[in-house]
Amino acid sequence: MTSWRTAYASVIGTSHLASGNPCQDAGRCEVVRADEGAEVLVAAVADGAGSAPCSEAGAHMAVDAFLSTFRELSAEDPALESLSREKVDDWLRRLRADLAAIAEAESRPTSDFACTFLGAVLGPRRAMFVQVGDGAIVVRDAAADGLSWVFWPQNGEFANTTNFITQDNVEDVLQFEFADRVPVELAMFSDGIERLVLEMATRTVHSPAFRPIFDWLAKTEPPQAPTEPAPGLVAFLNSRGVNSRTDDDKTLVMAARVGMDFVV
């Protein structure tokens, strides 16, 4: 029998502290336990566009909508047989309609709620990954020594540009992967810590950056289903070592799959 151990946190960047702006990141994960005992991990991270005045609201709405949609689907179908790109497109259309309605009520353009997005749904034998924009999802399979990325961060034509869920061509830039395998470790993070954990020149993951956290997660006792940010992750993201290398908001969602019946 396998079981997920999870932790998440979002921390305001030092630049936003100095300017008085809010944290524009959001991230959460949940373990859905179906009636037959199967566990499904649902996780999401969103990073609001720095130039968009309501992007923190957009980020939280995106995370909430993804968890709500795929929590319900996972409870009904823990084998994830009904998961598809069409399900993701439906979620995205509903989210964009909700954002547009709020924007119209406030006499704003929908782009005021712009954010990037990372999503994952991991069942006992199947996994789904979604990405729009930068940040990354990295995983380790049971037979692998280190972590690998699912999608490389999306960067635009110019420096510090990327894609957002509010742009007109979002369905063209949305990346989707569905696999008949489930990693034993998962980390999802906003672009605030990209350069701390990704080797840009070689397009690889600096696995040792995550190892102490994964080792800690694997040793925790079930159920480890957090309903609030993990103090240890908050302390790490707020540490002098991290803040000396990035002044951006930072979000990290991590999960370790513990047990002996892994499917590889």
N, C-alpha and C positions, 0 to 999 in steps of 0.2 A: 504494500500500500504506500502510495506517495502522498506527500503533503507539502503545500507551499508555505514558506516563511517570507514575509514581506515587510518593507519599510519604505517610507517616502517623506520628502520634505521640500519646501520652497522657501528660499531666503532672499530678501531684498539685497540688491547690489549696493556697493558703497557710493556709486555715482547717483543712484536714486535717493539714498539717504541724504547726500549733500544737497541735491536739488529740491528735496521735499516731495518727489514723485512717489507713487505707490509701487509695490512689487507687481509687475505685469505678468508674472509666471503663474501657472497653476499645474498641479499634478497630483494624482491619486491612484490607488489600486485597491481592488477588492477581490476576495476569494469567494466565489459562488459555490455553495455546497448543495448539490442536487439530492433528491430523495434517495437515490440508490447509492449515495456516498461518494460519487464522483466529484472532483474539485476542478473548477475552471477559474483561472486567473484572468481578470480584466483590468487593464491598466491604461492610463492616458497621461500625456504631458502636452501643455500648450504654452506658447511664449508669445505674449502680446507685442505687437509692433511698437517700437519705441516712439515713433512719430504719430501714432494713433491715440487720440485722447481717451478713448473708452476701451482700449485693448485689454486691460485687465478683466473687464466684464466679459468681453468676447472669449478670453482664454478660459475663464471659469465656466461659461456656458458650454463651450466645446467639450471640456472634460466631463461636466455633469451629464451632458446629453449622450456622450459615448458610453459612459458607465451605465447609465439608465437603460439605454437601448440593448446593450450586449449583456448586461446582467440578466435581463428578462429572457433574452434568447438562450443564454447559457443554462438558466434554470430549467427551461423547457426542453432543451436539446443539449445535454452535457457532452455528447459525442461530437457536437459541432457539425453534424452532417448538413445542416441547412445554411451554414455560413457561405457567403459568396461576395464577389465584388458588388453585385446588385444590392445586397444588404447594406454595404458601406455607402454606396451611392444614395440609397434611400435615407440613411441617417444624415448624410451631408446635406441633402436637399431640405430636409426638415429643419436642421440647424440653421442653414442659411435663410430659410423663410422666417424663422423666429428672430434671427438677428436683424433682418430687414424690417420686420414689424416693429421691433423696439426702436430701430433707427428712425423710422418714419414717425413714430409717436413723439420722438424727441427732436424732430426736424434736423436730423443728422444724415450724412451719407453712411451707408453700411460699412464703408472702409474705415470709419472711426473705431470699429470693433475688430480690426484685423489681428490675426494671430496665426502662428504656425501650429502644427499638430502632429503628434505621434500617438499611435494606438496599437494595442496588442490584446489578443484573446488567445489564451493557451489552455487547451483541454488535456485530457489524459493521453490522447494520441494525435491530436491535430493542433495546429497553431496558425493564427492569422496576424499579419502585421500591416500597418497603414502609416504613411507619412506624407505630409505636405510641409515643405520648408526645411529649415535647418534644425540643429539638434540631431540626435541619433538614437537608434535602438541597437544595442549590442547583446550578443548571446553566446553561450557556450553549450555545445552539444556534449552528451555524456562521454563520447570517445575522444573529445578534443582536449588539448592542454591549455589553450588560451581562448580569449574572446574574439569574436569576429562581428563585423557590422552587418546589419540587414540591408539598410540603404545608406549610402553616403550622404552627408548633409547637402541639401539643395542650395546652391549659391547662384545669384543672378549675374547678369552681365557686368555689373559694377560692384565695387567693394561694399560689403555690409548690406547687400540686398539679397532677398530670398523670395519665396512664394508664401502666400497667405490663403486661408480658407475663404476669404471674402472676395477674392479676385474672380473675374468673369470666366477664366479658363481653368478653374481649379480642378475640374474633372480630368483635364488633360495632364496636369502636373502631379495629381495624386498617385502615389506609388502603393501598390498592393501586392502582397505575397501570401499565398496559402500553402502550407506544407503539411505532409503526413508524417511529421516528427515534432517533438516538443523539446526545447532546450532544457537543461537542468539549471541554468542561471540566466538571468535577464537583468539588464540595466538600461534605463531610458532617461535621457537628460536633455535639457534645453541647451542652447548654444553658449550659455554663460560659462560652461565648463568644457566645451569642445576641445579647446587647446590644452587642457590639462590631461585629457584622457585619449585623445586621438593624435596619431602621428601623421600630420598633414602631408609631409613629403613622401612617405611610403604608403599612405592610405591604409594604416593598420591601427589596431587598438592597443593602448598601453595597459595591458591586463593587470600588472601589479598595482595600479592605482585603485582597483576595485577589490583586490584579493582580501584584505583585512575585513571589509564589510561583508563579503560573501561568506567568509569563514565564521564570522559572528552570527550571521543569519542561520547558517546550517546548524548551529549549536543551540538555537532557541527552541523552547518547547512549544508544541502546538496547543491551542490554535494561536497562530501569530497573524491576526487579521486586524491591522491597526485602523482605528477610527480617527486618529489625529497624527500629525507629523512626529517622526521618531526623533527624540532629543539628541541622540547620537549623530544622526545625519545633519540635524540643524547645526550642531557644534562643528562638525566637519566642514560644512559649507560656509560657516561664518569664521573659520579659522584664519589666522594671519597668513598661513602658507597659501591658502586658496585666494584670499582677498588681495594678496600681493601680486597675483597673476591675472586677476580679472576683477573688473568693477561692475560687472553686469549682474542682473538677477540670475539666480541659479536654482534649478529644480532637478531632483534626482529621485527616481523610483527604482527600487531594487527588489529582486525576488530570487529565492533559491528553492529548488525542488528537491526534497529530501525523501529517500526511500530506495528500494532495490528493484522495483519493477519498471525501470525506465524502458521506453521504446526508442530504439536508435535506428 
